[in-house]
């Protein structure tokens, strides 16, 4: 008798609707449960009651940016082991320094390669399950 395993739950947060749709579409071929949110405040509210298997964050979002969310997650016992991927178009020195400080599990730069994005998602989920 096989037990059904719930599909991995991925939270995607990006204030650009087109980017949320793109990321969702890139993952639609896999068996993932996707939740897509548009701003940092929505993400923090959602994370109070949910523990996703992976969080994909844009840096620049209204209210609370992706780096702040990543930093807060690392300080919460229930969320600190949830892998975080930052997806950003920012490559300036300040962002690079902040990424070193916050230490997300992965960083993918826009314009992103769908193949690289999917491979990174799979790798991060495997790390969490392993």
Phi, psi and omega in degrees: 000118182265137178269138179280135180260133179295141178294150177303139181260121181244126175263124177248130179230119178204135182284346178268117182305315181301322179291320177299316180297316180299311181297318178300315181297319179298332182262355187294339180283345180263166179269074180242149170265121185251134169240125182244126181236158190256345180210165185298325180294317177300319181297311181298320178297315180299317183291345176294331185237359181229148175235092180290168178274341180203141176239127179248118187237138166279155177281305186275104177222154177297152174072298180223126183276168184299325179293320178294321179296314179302314180299316180294320180300322182292342181263357182254121185311311184293335186251350190295338179261004176284123180296142179238128174247128175263130175244118186213156173259356183278127178232017183286166185299319181298316179296316179301317178295317180297321179297322177296323182288314186281330177057061172294163182287335178204152175230128176239132182263140174280149355290133187268155175269124180303321181296313179296319180299310181298319180297320180293319177302311180300316181297317181293320178293322179295321178298316182293319183284334185280000000 
